[in-house]
Amino acid sequence: MSRPRVGVAVLTMGDRMPALRALLESVAKQDEPAAAVVVVGNGCALPDLPPGAVAVELSQNLGVSGGRNVAWHRLRELGGIDVLVDLDDDGLLTDADVIRTIADLYEAEDRLGIVSFRIADETGETQRRHIPRLRAKDPTRRGLVTTFLGGGHALSMRMLEQTGGWPDAFFFTHEETDLAWRALDAGWDVLYEPALVLQHPKTSPARHAVYYRMTARNRVWLAKRHLPAPLVPAYLAVWILLTVARTRSIPGLRSWLAGFAEGVRTSGGPRRPMRWSTVVRMTRLGRPPVI
């Protein structure tokens, strides 16, 4: 393919403005410039942005999934974008070759759907939960995986068109896995590329008040939407056991169980179970879709 054109999207709720400005400065300093930069104010007004950045202000918070779909659609309207890069608004690109490296990767591999960055804090440490594989001792090990990191990643625009983009109903948590599973089932590759680094403060996902409920609800939706019927109860049973064993907060566990029940009662979107050949492929990649 010809040299891919890379667009950047940043989603913000307006509460990290100094970090957002620093991130946009790091994008502007890339040695191969982004073809477009879109900043979505998710239910908030935006400050003055650097020249060339496109502002989109939403009247309400659509969540991570809804906000990223808005950014994707805006980049599509601008035209000529082949790869979309999503970056957390409190992240930072410490290297100047990120856009160039992404363009190189997509230029070399036509079926590359998703590229996951390595997330590292100010000391260079990568948290265990930020390594998208089960065997996670070495955060610098590159390879094909079955999911990706929300904080920093690249997405083929052709892949997004084929898979339908982000699952709006999910709002927050597991939206990356939902998209990755659909991409894998459509024959796209998901690559973890630790050479692409997004510096990000060390945080816990449980800092969000809705974390436990939405994690459980969306886990059930994920299984109901995408797994072959025999795997749905196995997948959910494994996650019930893991959650009970890991959760140290009684209120958090109650919230998780309430979210699980909500996921059983409600629909997160149409059911399109993956092919068994995709199950086999995910298993060969080291993560069968039961955990």
C-alpha positions in Angstrom: 0.0 0.0 0.0 1.0 3.7 -0.4 2.4 5.5 2.6 -0.4 5.5 5.2 -1.7 8.8 6.5 -2.0 8.8 10.3 -4.6 10.9 12.2 -4.6 11.4 16.0 -7.7 11.5 18.3 -7.8 12.6 21.9 -10.8 12.3 24.1 -11.1 14.6 27.2 -13.6 15.4 29.9 -11.9 18.8 30.5 -10.3 18.0 33.8 -6.7 17.4 32.7 -6.0 20.5 30.7 -2.3 20.9 31.5 -1.6 17.3 30.6 -3.7 17.6 27.4 -1.7 20.6 26.3 1.6 18.7 27.0 0.3 15.7 25.0 -0.7 17.9 22.0 2.8 19.5 22.1 4.3 16.0 22.0 2.2 15.2 19.0 3.2 18.4 17.3 6.9 17.5 17.8 6.7 14.2 15.9 9.3 13.9 13.1 6.6 12.8 10.7 3.6 15.0 11.4 0.1 13.6 11.9 -2.2 14.2 8.9 -4.9 15.4 11.3 -5.5 15.9 15.0 -9.0 15.8 16.5 -9.8 16.6 20.2 -13.2 15.6 21.5 -14.6 17.4 24.5 -16.7 14.6 26.0 -19.5 16.7 27.7 -17.2 19.7 28.2 -16.0 22.9 26.5 -12.5 22.9 25.1 -9.8 25.5 25.5 -8.0 27.1 22.6 -6.1 24.3 20.8 -2.9 24.4 18.8 -3.1 25.5 15.2 -4.5 22.7 13.0 -6.2 20.7 15.8 -9.9 20.2 15.2 -12.2 20.7 18.2 -15.4 18.7 18.7 -17.5 19.6 21.8 -20.2 17.2 22.9 -23.1 18.4 25.0 -23.0 15.2 27.1 -20.5 12.5 28.1 -20.9 9.6 25.7 -18.3 7.5 27.5 -15.1 6.2 26.0 -16.8 4.1 23.3 -19.2 6.9 22.2 -16.5 9.6 22.3 -14.1 7.6 20.3 -16.7 6.8 17.7 -17.3 10.6 17.4 -13.5 11.1 16.9 -13.4 8.3 14.3 -16.3 9.8 12.3 -14.8 13.3 12.4 -11.5 12.0 11.0 -13.4 10.0 8.4 -15.2 13.3 7.4 -11.8 15.1 7.1 -10.8 12.4 4.5 -7.6 10.7 3.5 -6.8 9.1 6.9 -5.7 5.5 6.8 -4.8 4.9 10.5 -6.3 6.4 13.6 -4.2 6.8 16.8 -6.1 7.2 20.1 -4.2 8.7 23.0 -5.3 9.3 26.6 -5.5 13.0 27.4 -3.0 12.5 30.4 -0.5 10.6 28.3 2.7 11.8 26.7 4.7 10.8 23.6 8.3 10.8 24.9 9.7 9.8 21.5 9.5 11.8 18.3 9.2 8.8 15.9 5.8 7.4 17.0 3.8 8.5 14.0 6.6 7.5 11.6 6.8 4.0 13.2 3.1 3.5 13.0 3.1 4.4 9.3 6.0 2.0 8.7 4.1 -0.8 10.4 0.9 -0.3 8.4 2.8 0.2 5.2 4.5 -3.2 5.7 1.5 -5.3 6.7 -1.9 -5.0 4.9 -3.8 -7.0 7.4 -2.6 -5.1 10.4 -5.8 -4.0 12.2 -4.7 -2.8 15.6 -1.3 -1.8 17.2 -1.1 -1.6 21.0 1.4 0.8 22.6 3.3 0.0 25.7 2.1 2.1 28.7 4.9 3.2 31.1 4.9 5.6 34.0 7.5 8.4 34.6 10.0 5.8 35.9 9.6 3.6 32.8 7.6 0.9 34.7 4.8 -0.9 33.0 2.0 -2.2 35.2 1.0 -5.9 34.9 -2.5 -5.0 33.7 -1.0 -2.9 30.9 0.5 -5.9 29.2 -2.1 -7.5 26.8 -1.2 -11.1 27.3 -1.3 -13.8 30.0 2.4 -14.3 30.2 3.3 -10.8 31.2 6.7 -10.9 32.9 8.4 -9.0 30.1 6.6 -5.8 28.9 9.2 -5.4 26.1 8.3 -8.6 24.3 6.7 -7.8 21.0 4.1 -10.0 19.3 0.6 -10.7 18.1 -2.1 -10.6 20.9 -5.8 -10.9 21.3 -6.6 -7.5 22.9 -5.0 -4.0 23.2 -4.6 -1.1 25.5 -7.0 1.8 25.5 -4.5 4.5 26.6 -2.5 4.3 23.4 -3.2 2.4 20.2 -3.5 2.6 16.4 -6.5 1.4 14.4 -6.8 0.7 10.7 -9.6 2.8 9.3 -10.5 -0.1 6.9 -10.7 -2.4 9.9 -13.0 0.1 11.7 -15.3 0.3 8.7 -15.5 -3.5 8.4 -16.1 -4.1 12.2 -18.4 -1.2 12.8 -16.2 0.7 15.3 -16.6 0.9 19.1 -19.5 -0.6 21.0 -21.4 2.5 22.1 -23.4 0.8 24.8 -20.3 -0.3 26.7 -19.5 3.4 27.7 -16.4 2.3 29.7 -14.4 -0.9 30.2 -13.9 -3.9 27.9 -14.6 -1.8 24.8 -11.1 -2.6 23.5 -11.6 -6.4 23.9 -14.9 -6.2 22.1 -13.3 -4.4 19.2 -10.3 -6.7 19.2 -12.4 -9.9 19.1 -14.4 -8.5 16.1 -11.2 -7.6 14.3 -9.7 -11.0 14.9 -12.8 -12.7 13.7 -12.6 -10.6 10.5 -9.1 -11.8 9.8 -7.1 -8.7 11.1 -4.0 -8.9 13.2 -3.6 -7.2 16.7 0.1 -6.4 17.4 1.6 -5.4 20.8 4.5 -3.1 19.8 6.5 -2.1 23.0 8.7 0.2 21.0 5.8 2.6 20.8 5.6 4.1 24.3 2.9 6.3 25.9 4.1 7.7 29.2 1.1 7.7 31.6 0.8 8.3 35.3 0.4 5.1 37.4 -3.3 4.7 38.2 -5.9 2.1 39.2 -9.0 1.6 37.1 -11.0 1.3 40.3 -10.6 5.1 40.8 -13.7 5.4 38.7 -16.9 5.1 40.7 -18.6 3.0 38.0 -15.6 0.7 37.5 -16.9 -2.5 39.3 -20.5 -2.3 37.9 -19.5 -1.6 34.3 -16.6 -4.1 34.4 -19.0 -6.9 35.3 -21.9 -5.8 33.1 -19.6 -5.4 30.0 -17.9 -8.7 30.7 -21.3 -10.4 30.4 -22.2 -8.4 27.3 -18.8 -9.3 25.7 -19.6 -13.0 26.2 -23.2 -12.8 25.0 -22.2 -10.8 21.9 -19.2 -12.7 20.7 -18.6 -16.2 22.2 -20.0 -19.5 20.7 -22.8 -20.7 23.0 -20.8 -23.5 24.8 -18.1 -21.0 25.8 -20.4 -18.4 27.4 -21.0 -20.1 30.7 -17.3 -21.2 30.9 -16.0 -17.7 30.3 -18.4 -16.1 32.9 -17.7 -18.8 35.5 -14.0 -18.2 35.3 -14.4 -14.5 35.8 -16.8 -14.9 38.7 -14.2 -17.1 40.4 -11.3 -14.7 39.6 -13.3 -11.7 40.8 -14.3 -13.2 44.1 -10.7 -14.3 44.7 -9.1 -11.0 43.8 -11.6 -8.3 45.1 -10.7 -7.0 48.5 -13.5 -4.5 48.7 -16.9 -5.8 49.9 -18.8 -2.7 48.5 -16.8 -3.2 45.2 -17.8 -6.9 45.1 -21.5 -6.0 45.7 -21.3 -3.5 42.9 -19.6 -6.1 40.6 -22.3 -8.6 41.3 -25.0 -6.0 40.6 -23.3 -5.2 37.3 -23.1 -8.9 36.4 -26.9 -9.3 37.0 -27.5 -6.2 34.9 -25.4 -7.7 32.1 -27.5 -10.9 32.2 -30.8 -9.0 32.1 -29.9 -6.5 29.4 -28.4 -6.4 25.9 -25.1 -4.8 25.0 -25.8 -5.1 21.2 -26.6 -7.7 18.6 -25.2 -11.2 19.0 -22.6 -12.2 16.4 -20.6 -15.2 17.7 -17.1 -15.6 16.5 -16.1 -18.5 14.3 -14.6 -21.6 16.0 -11.5 -20.9 13.8 -11.1 -17.6 15.6 -11.3 -19.4 18.9 -8.5 -21.7 17.7 -6.5 -18.7 16.5 -6.9 -16.9 19.9 -5.8 -20.1 21.7 -2.7 -20.4 19.5 -1.9 -16.7 20.4 -1.9 -17.7 24.0 -5.3 -16.5 25.2 -8.3 -18.8 24.6 -11.5 -16.8 25.0 -12.5 -18.3 28.3 -10.2 -16.1 30.4 
